[in-house]
Amino acid sequence: MHNKTSKLKLPALSESLSFKDLEGLMKPTVHVDEFSSKMGDDDDIIVVSFFLRDQQAARDLMNWFEKGYDFVLDADKSPGELKPNRYLVYVELRRRSTAGGHVEELLTDLNTLTEYELDDWVMHYKGKEVPFSRDAFDKMVPLSPRAYRERYEKDLNEVRSAAGLPVVVSYDHRDPALQTIQSAAGII
């Protein structure tokens, strides 16, 4: 006798990435700080992003980043196509002195999925493209909340000053003891 309440159970379908699955689907450019963080303030979070040519590949890469690295705070993909067959995957990392090494690890590991070696990658940051290296990343990208605020508040304060508005300072260079403690703690 057939029981109307019984249901056929199917195994869960799981997609995952295998060796060289993303060959021909990515361009070897890592974009840095082109997008704002959805998890926190831009002075505390670095957003790196990658373009892919396939929606499912973007979804799989997002999951790969999120599940494979304890230093990845969040990974996401664009909700739709940015252009025909162009999707974006975002990865959020803490803005700390270790960020360049973390990005280097991501790019090195992407060799298992793509045709690109670490030396093939280009970094796009603030309108400039340079061959990726940890050294270039560490020199170009502010690696602490304080360094970020100092760099970008300076620009904003120049505009405020030119407009006759008061200058705003949210950082203070005058307390060397505090700077030493913050530096030892890795927060500046």
C-alpha positions as CSV (number, residue, x, y, z in Angstrom):
1,M,0.0,0.0,0.0
2,H,1.3,3.5,-0.9
3,N,1.5,6.0,1.9
4,K,0.5,9.4,0.7
5,T,2.5,11.2,3.3
6,S,5.8,9.6,2.4
7,K,8.1,11.6,0.3
8,L,10.9,10.6,-1.9
9,K,14.2,11.8,-0.4
10,L,16.8,12.9,-2.9
11,P,20.4,13.5,-1.9
12,A,21.4,17.1,-1.5
13,L,22.9,18.6,-4.6
14,S,26.2,20.3,-3.9
15,E,28.3,22.3,-6.3
16,S,31.9,22.8,-5.6
17,L,35.1,23.8,-7.4
18,S,37.6,21.3,-8.7
19,F,41.0,21.6,-10.2
20,K,41.1,24.2,-12.9
21,D,37.3,24.7,-13.0
22,L,37.7,28.4,-13.5
23,E,40.1,28.3,-16.4
24,G,39.1,30.9,-18.9
25,L,36.4,32.3,-16.6
26,M,38.4,34.9,-14.6
27,K,40.7,37.8,-15.5
28,P,43.9,38.0,-13.5
29,T,43.2,41.3,-11.8
30,V,42.5,41.8,-8.1
31,H,40.6,45.0,-7.4
32,V,41.3,46.6,-4.0
33,D,39.0,49.0,-2.1
34,E,36.8,49.8,-5.1
35,F,33.7,48.9,-3.2
36,S,32.6,49.7,0.3
37,S,32.4,47.0,3.0
38,K,28.9,45.8,3.9
39,M,30.2,44.4,7.2
40,G,31.8,47.5,8.7
41,D,33.6,50.7,8.1
42,D,36.0,51.1,5.2
43,D,38.7,52.2,7.6
44,D,38.6,48.7,9.2
45,I,37.8,46.5,6.2
46,I,39.6,45.9,2.9
47,V,37.4,44.7,0.0
48,V,39.1,42.8,-2.8
49,S,37.1,41.8,-5.8
50,F,37.4,39.6,-8.9
51,F,35.5,39.5,-12.2
52,L,34.2,36.2,-13.5
53,R,32.4,35.4,-16.7
54,D,29.9,32.9,-15.3
55,Q,27.2,33.3,-12.6
56,Q,27.6,29.8,-11.2
57,A,31.4,30.1,-11.2
58,A,31.0,33.4,-9.2
59,R,28.7,31.6,-6.7
60,D,31.1,28.7,-6.3
61,L,34.1,31.0,-5.9
62,M,32.3,33.1,-3.3
63,N,31.6,29.9,-1.3
64,W,35.2,28.7,-1.8
65,F,36.5,32.0,-0.3
66,E,34.0,32.0,2.6
67,K,34.5,28.4,3.6
68,G,38.2,28.0,2.9
69,Y,39.8,30.9,4.8
70,D,39.5,31.8,8.4
71,F,40.7,35.4,7.7
72,V,37.9,36.1,5.2
73,L,35.3,38.0,7.1
74,D,32.7,37.7,4.3
75,A,32.5,36.9,0.6
76,D,29.6,37.8,-1.7
77,K,28.8,38.1,-5.4
78,S,27.1,40.7,-7.4
79,P,23.3,40.1,-7.4
80,G,23.3,40.1,-11.2
81,E,25.3,40.8,-14.3
82,L,27.4,44.0,-14.2
83,K,27.7,43.6,-18.0
84,P,26.7,40.6,-20.2
85,N,28.5,37.6,-18.7
86,R,30.3,39.7,-16.1
87,Y,29.9,39.0,-12.4
88,L,31.8,40.2,-9.4
89,V,33.0,38.3,-6.3
90,Y,33.8,40.4,-3.2
91,V,36.0,39.3,-0.3
92,E,36.2,41.3,2.9
93,L,39.4,41.2,5.1
94,R,40.5,43.1,8.2
95,R,42.6,46.2,7.4
96,R,45.7,45.0,9.2
97,S,49.4,44.5,8.4
98,T,48.7,40.8,7.5
99,A,46.2,41.7,4.7
100,G,48.9,41.7,1.9
101,G,49.9,38.2,2.9
102,H,46.3,37.1,3.0
103,V,45.6,38.4,-0.5
104,E,48.8,36.8,-1.7
105,E,47.6,33.4,-0.2
106,L,44.2,33.8,-2.0
107,L,45.9,34.5,-5.4
108,T,48.4,31.7,-4.9
109,D,45.6,29.3,-4.1
110,L,43.6,30.4,-7.2
111,N,46.2,28.7,-9.3
112,T,44.5,25.4,-8.4
113,L,41.3,26.8,-10.0
114,T,42.6,29.0,-12.8
115,E,45.5,29.1,-15.3
116,Y,47.2,31.9,-13.4
117,E,50.3,31.8,-11.3
118,L,51.0,34.5,-8.7
119,D,53.2,36.4,-11.1
120,D,50.3,36.7,-13.6
121,W,48.1,38.8,-11.3
122,V,47.7,42.5,-11.5
123,M,46.4,44.7,-8.7
124,H,44.1,47.6,-9.5
125,Y,44.1,50.2,-6.7
126,K,42.8,53.8,-6.9
127,G,43.1,54.0,-10.7
128,K,46.5,52.4,-10.9
129,E,47.4,49.0,-12.1
130,V,50.6,47.3,-11.0
131,P,51.8,43.7,-11.0
132,F,50.7,42.2,-7.8
133,S,53.2,41.6,-5.1
134,R,52.9,41.6,-1.4
135,D,55.4,44.5,-1.3
136,A,53.3,46.6,-3.7
137,F,50.1,45.8,-1.8
138,D,51.7,46.8,1.5
139,K,53.0,50.0,0.1
140,M,49.9,51.1,-1.7
141,V,47.0,50.0,0.5
142,P,46.6,51.5,4.0
143,L,47.0,48.5,6.4
144,S,45.4,49.9,9.5
145,P,42.3,51.9,10.3
146,R,44.5,54.8,11.4
147,A,46.5,54.8,8.2
148,Y,43.3,54.7,6.2
149,R,41.8,57.7,8.1
150,E,45.0,59.7,7.9
151,R,45.3,59.2,4.1
152,Y,41.6,59.8,3.2
153,E,40.8,62.4,5.9
154,K,43.7,64.5,4.7
155,D,42.1,64.6,1.2
156,L,38.7,65.4,2.6
157,N,40.1,68.1,5.0
158,E,41.8,69.8,2.0
159,V,38.4,70.1,0.4
160,R,36.8,71.3,3.6
161,S,39.5,73.9,4.0
162,A,39.1,75.1,0.4
163,A,35.4,75.4,1.0
164,G,35.9,77.4,4.2
165,L,34.6,74.6,6.4
166,P,36.3,73.5,9.7
167,V,38.9,70.7,9.4
168,V,38.0,67.5,11.2
169,V,40.8,65.4,12.9
170,S,39.8,62.0,14.2
171,Y,43.4,60.8,14.8
172,D,46.0,62.2,17.1
173,H,49.8,62.0,16.5
174,R,50.7,63.5,19.9
175,D,50.7,60.4,22.2
176,P,53.7,58.2,21.5
177,A,52.9,55.9,24.4
178,L,49.5,55.2,23.0
179,Q,50.9,54.7,19.6
180,T,53.4,52.1,20.9
181,I,50.6,50.1,22.7
182,Q,48.4,50.3,19.6
183,S,51.3,49.2,17.3
184,A,52.1,46.2,19.6
185,A,48.5,45.2,19.6
186,G,48.4,45.4,15.8
187,I,45.6,48.0,15.6
188,I,47.5,50.8,13.9
